[in-house]
Amino acid sequence: MDWVKVIHILCVMGWMTGIFAVPRAIIFWKREYARLGEFGPTGDLTIRIYRFSLGLGVIAIATGLWLGWFWNFAPWVWVKLGLVSLLGAHYAWTGRLILRALKGEFRESDFYLRVFNEVSVFGAIAVLIVVVFKPF
C-alpha cells in the first residue's frame, strides 16, 4: 500500500505542475502569437506540459480511488474526491483554452488567466487541508 501512496503523491505533484503552469503559459503563448502571428515554441511547450500532466492526473486519480477504497471511503475521502473533481473541471477548462489557442483564438485577458491560475492554488490548498486534518 505504501507504494501506491508514493505513486499517488508523485503523480499528483506532476498533475499539479500542469494545473499551475499551463494557464500561465497560455499568457506567454498569447503574447508570442500576437508578436509572431503564428504558432510558436511557447504553444508547443504548453501543449506538451498539458498532455504530460494529463497522463499523470489520470494515474493520480486512479491511485487515489484505490486508496479511497482502502480507507473504506471515509467521509473526508468523499470531500477530497469532490475537491479533486473541481480541480479536474478546472483542468478540462484549461484544455478548452488550449484548443481555442491552437486556432489562434485568445479571448481571455491576461488578468483573467492569472486569476484562473490562482483559483487552482486555492483548490489544491483545500485538498491538502482535508487530507492532513481529516475534518470529516
N, C-alpha and C positions, 0 to 999 in steps of 0.2 A: 504494500500500500504506500510506503514511503516513496517508491519510485514513481508512482502515479502522481503524488504530490509534487515531486521535483519536476516532472514533465509539465504538469499543470502550471506551476509557477513560471517556468521558463517560457512557455507558450503565451501565458498572459502578459509577461513582460514584452514579448515581441509584438503581440497584438496591440498593446497599449502604445508602443512606439509608433505604430501606424496610425492609431487613433489620434495621437497628439501631433504627429509630424505632417500628415497628409493635408489637413486643412491649411496649415501654414505654408506648405509647399505650393498649394494652389495659388496663393497670393503671389509668390515669386513666378510661377508659371504664367499667371495673368499678365504680370509686368513684362515678362520676356516675350509673350505673344504680341503685346502692344508694341514693343520695340522692333521685333523681327517681322511680324505679320504672318508668322507660320509656326508650326510645331517645332519646338527646340529640345535641347537636352534636359531642361528642367521638367518638362512634361513627361519625358521618358522616365526620368528618375522617380517622379511622383507616382506614375503608374506601377513601376516596379516595386516600390515600397508598399503600395496598396495591395497588390497581388500577393506579395510575400507575407505580409501581416495577415491577410485574409486566411491563408492556409493555417497560420499559427492560431488564429482565432477559432477556427473550426476544431483544431486539436484541443485548445483550451476549454472550449465548451463541452466537448466530448468527455474529457477527463474530469471536468467539473461536475458533469452529470453522474459520472462513475463515483466520484467522491460523495456527492449528494446522496446517492443510493447507499453508500457505505455508512453514512450518518443518518440513515433512515429518513431522509428529507425532513430534518428538524425544521421548526418554523423559521429560524434565521437563514436556512438554506433557500427557502422559498423567497424570502426577501432579497437575498443575493441574486437569485435567478431573475427576479423582476427587474432589479437594477441592471444586471447584465443584459437583459432584453432591451432595456432603454439604450444602453451603450451600443448594442447590435443595430438598433434602429438608426442611431446617430451614424454608425459606420456605413450602413446602407445608403443613407442620405449623402454621405461623402462620396460614395460610389456614383450616385446620380450626378453630383457636381463634376466628377471626373469624366463621365460620359458626355456631358454637355461641353466640357472644356476641350475634349477631343474634336468637337465640331467647331471650336473657336468661339463658343458662347460662354462668356463670363458675366453673368447677370448680377452676381452678388458683389457688394462693395468690399474693400479691404477690411473695413470696420466690422461688417457682418461676419466675414470669415474669421477674424480674430476672436469675436465673441463666440461664434460657433465652435471654435477650437477650445476655448476656455470652459465651455459647458461640459465637455467630456472630462475635464480635470475634476470638476465637482462630482461627476458620476463615479469616477474612479475612487475619489476620497470616500464617498458614501459606501462603496463596496468594501473598502478596507475597514471602515468603522464597523460594519456589520460582521465581517469575518473575524476581526480581532476581539471585539467586545461581545459578540453574540447576544444582543439585547433582547432577542425574542425567543 
